[in-house]
Amino acid sequence: MKRYSMNELQKNELRALLKHPVQWNCPLRSYTSFGIGGPADALVQVESVGELEKLFLFLVENQLNWRVIGRGTNLLVRDEGFAGIAIVLTGGFKEYECEVGEDAVYLKAGAGCSLTRLSGECAAQGFSGLEFTVGIPGTLGGAIFMNAGAWGGSISDVLLSLDVVNREGRKTYEREQLSFSYRKADTLVEHCVVVGAVLRLCQKKREEVEAVCRGYRERRNQLQPGGYGSAGSIFKNPEGHSAGRLIEASGLKGVMVGDAQVSEKHANFIINRGMASAGDVLDLIAHIQGKVEKDSGIKLDPEVHIL
């Protein structure tokens, strides 16, 4: 099967743009929390905004498919893989700094920063605002791209400004320029690469912030499955409803297709019991949607991104 969407001239040009070697025909299963997925034509690691600007222009000019995959915690890659370039942000994109002002704490962080790391280190300093992200395993860039949230909070609540790279280079958007909705960022962000953001937090007693984080962490451990590959919540919660409760009410807990299973612990999680294919997961998603719609009249929309 032909995998590469680039000719030799394009491949050589891509190599010359990057500090790290290009990984050709790279299996993406090891780059996703599901542990599932076929190969990308190429996987590239990018360390700086300057490097990313050159790469983005190359992708646009050559009309190549691309996708930033972050930590792959909300991603299902099809078995046939991705006919394009997967981008991983590393180096300077994993750095952050905090500035304590008179009325707020300003967290400037790269898109590659782990949410778990940010929430933990902010809590240790008594910086409040990211407690809801405890246990969300993705990166800041991915969280912004899908307006991640939990426990009544979301990234858009604390976002002050956002830096992206698009075909014109680096651009900054202020929060008031952007419209966020449930699990969705502004369309201005869709065709860009999020490179970093400034978040507005506040100072509280360290013990108070850590106590809230600890409570959320314990609740997650009680409610969500562990020990298996998954991509977090598979479906968005329909307005006024819980996707997990609808799935459970349809008697689907524990149902399997191949090695993909609806979690016995939380019905809105599909787990990879070891050898699940993307096809197994997609068939299980379709089965869940069909059964829930038949039983309740409600169509469940996937929250997981399918590549």
C-alpha positions, 0 to 999 in steps of 0.5 A: 500500500502506498503510504507517502503523500510526498515526492522525494523533493518534498521529503528532502525539503521537509528533512531540511526544515527540522532539527529532529529526524523525520520518522517515516511511515511511523506507527501512531499507536505508541503516540496515543493513550488508546494504544491503537492506530496505523502509521502516519506518512511522517511524524515530526518533532518541532522545538520552536515557533520559528521552526514551526512557522517554516514547517507550516508554510511548507505544509500549506504550499504543498497542500499536505495533510497535517495534525498536531497530536499532543499526547494523543489522549483524545484521539483514535487513529484508524487502522489504515493510519493517517495519510499526512504529517503528524506533528509533536510539539517539544522543546520550548513548547513544554516550558512555562513561567508564572508572573505574580501580579497585584490582582492575579497570577499570569501563567504563560505556558507552551502548548506542549505543557502537560496539564497534569504538570501545570495543575500540580505545580500551580497547586504547590505554589497556591495558584488557583484556577486549574484545579478542574484539570487535575487528572486530564492527561492531555496537553495545554494545546489540546485542551484549548483546541477542544475547550477541555473541562471538568467539574464545571470549569473549562480552559476558556474560563481562565484563558487570557490570550492565545498564540497560534501559528497560521499561514501568515506566521505567529498571531495572538488572539485576546480572549474577547476575540474568541468564542468557545462552546462546549468541547469546541474552540473558536473556528479561528483556531481550527486551521492553526497550530496552538503554540501557547497561551496566557492563563489568568489564575489567582493566589490562594492558600496552598493547602486549600488549592491542594485539597481541591485538587486531591478531592478531584483526583480521588473522585476521578479514581473512583469513577474512571477506569484504570489499567487499560488504554482509553481515550477518556470520554468517548461521547459528549454529554447531550444537553441536560443528559449524561452520556454515561448514564444513557449508555448504562440505561441501555444495558451496554456496560461491559459490551465488547466488539473484538477487544474493545469494551464499554467500561464496567466502571464508567459507561462513557469510556471504551477500553482497549483490553489489549488487542483492540483495533480501531475498527473494533472501537468504531464498530462499538461506537456505532453500536452504542449510538444506535442502541442509545438512540433507539432507547432514548431518542438521543443521538450521541456525538463523539468527543474523541477525535477520529483521525 
